[in-house]
Amino acid sequence: MDCGAALAEHTRMTTDTSLSTLRRRAFGMAVVQLRNARHLSQERLALMAGIDRSYMGRIERGERSVGYDKIWAIGDALGVSFLELAQQMQVEFQVLRRESDGTGR
């Protein structure tokens, strides 16, 4: 790999694993885990939370930062408290952090 390609790869990896990116991805993964455990479709959860389905997809993929009002609405739709949602997010964050550090699960 030439120097330019190595720098580009390093930049991509650094950007992909930034703390804010990991947090967004962890939140999205937590929502997916809780949604699946309740046998809800993404569309149904979005409807229950008052969020556009495509926006919910971006949240679940970690592409969007989410404000407190939306976090509360998602938690309410899932039937979980803010604390339960945060705890699941922390679990997912630890998994992502280990993966980004190269230590695996």
C-alpha positions in Angstrom: 0.0 0.0 0.0 1.4 3.3 -1.0 1.7 6.2 1.5 -1.4 8.1 0.1 -3.6 5.0 0.3 -2.3 4.2 3.8 -3.2 7.8 4.9 -6.6 7.6 3.4 -7.3 4.2 5.1 -6.1 5.6 8.5 -8.3 8.7 8.0 -11.3 6.5 7.2 -10.7 4.2 10.2 -10.2 7.2 12.6 -13.4 8.8 11.3 -15.4 5.6 11.5 -14.4 4.9 15.0 -14.6 8.4 16.5 -16.3 8.6 19.9 -19.4 10.3 18.6 -19.7 7.8 15.8 -19.4 4.9 18.3 -22.1 6.5 20.5 -24.5 7.0 17.6 -24.0 3.5 16.4 -24.4 2.1 20.0 -27.7 4.0 20.4 -28.9 2.6 17.1 -27.8 -0.9 17.9 -29.6 -0.6 21.3 -32.8 0.4 19.6 -32.6 -2.5 17.1 -32.0 -5.0 19.9 -34.9 -3.7 22.0 -37.1 -3.5 18.9 -36.4 -7.0 17.8 -36.9 -8.3 21.4 -40.4 -6.9 21.2 -41.0 -8.2 17.6 -41.7 -4.8 16.3 -40.9 -3.7 12.7 -38.9 -0.6 12.2 -41.9 1.0 10.6 -44.2 0.1 13.5 -41.7 1.5 16.0 -41.3 4.7 14.0 -45.1 5.1 13.9 -45.4 4.5 17.7 -42.6 7.0 18.4 -43.9 9.6 16.0 -40.8 9.5 13.9 -40.5 9.1 10.1 -39.5 5.5 9.2 -36.6 6.6 7.0 -35.3 8.8 9.9 -35.7 5.8 12.3 -33.6 3.8 9.8 -30.8 6.4 10.0 -31.0 6.4 13.8 -30.7 2.6 13.9 -27.7 2.8 11.5 -26.0 5.4 13.7 -26.2 8.0 11.0 -28.1 10.6 13.0 -27.7 12.2 16.4 -30.9 12.1 18.4 -32.2 14.7 20.8 -33.7 13.9 24.2 -37.3 14.3 23.0 -36.8 11.6 20.4 -34.9 9.4 22.8 -37.8 9.6 25.2 -40.3 8.9 22.4 -38.4 5.9 21.3 -38.1 4.5 24.8 -41.8 5.1 25.4 -42.7 3.3 22.2 -40.4 0.4 23.2 -41.9 0.3 26.7 -38.6 0.9 28.4 -37.3 3.7 30.6 -34.6 6.1 29.7 -32.3 4.2 32.0 -33.0 0.9 30.4 -32.3 2.3 27.0 -29.1 3.9 28.2 -28.0 0.6 29.8 -28.5 -1.3 26.5 -26.7 1.5 24.7 -23.7 1.1 27.1 -23.6 -2.7 26.4 -23.5 -2.0 22.6 -21.0 0.8 23.1 -18.6 -1.6 24.9 -18.9 -4.1 22.1 -18.2 -1.5 19.5 -15.3 0.0 21.5 -13.6 -3.4 21.8 -14.1 -4.0 18.1 -12.6 -0.6 17.2 -9.7 -1.3 19.5 -9.1 -4.6 17.7 -9.8 -6.7 20.8 -13.0 -8.3 19.5 -16.0 -9.3 21.6 
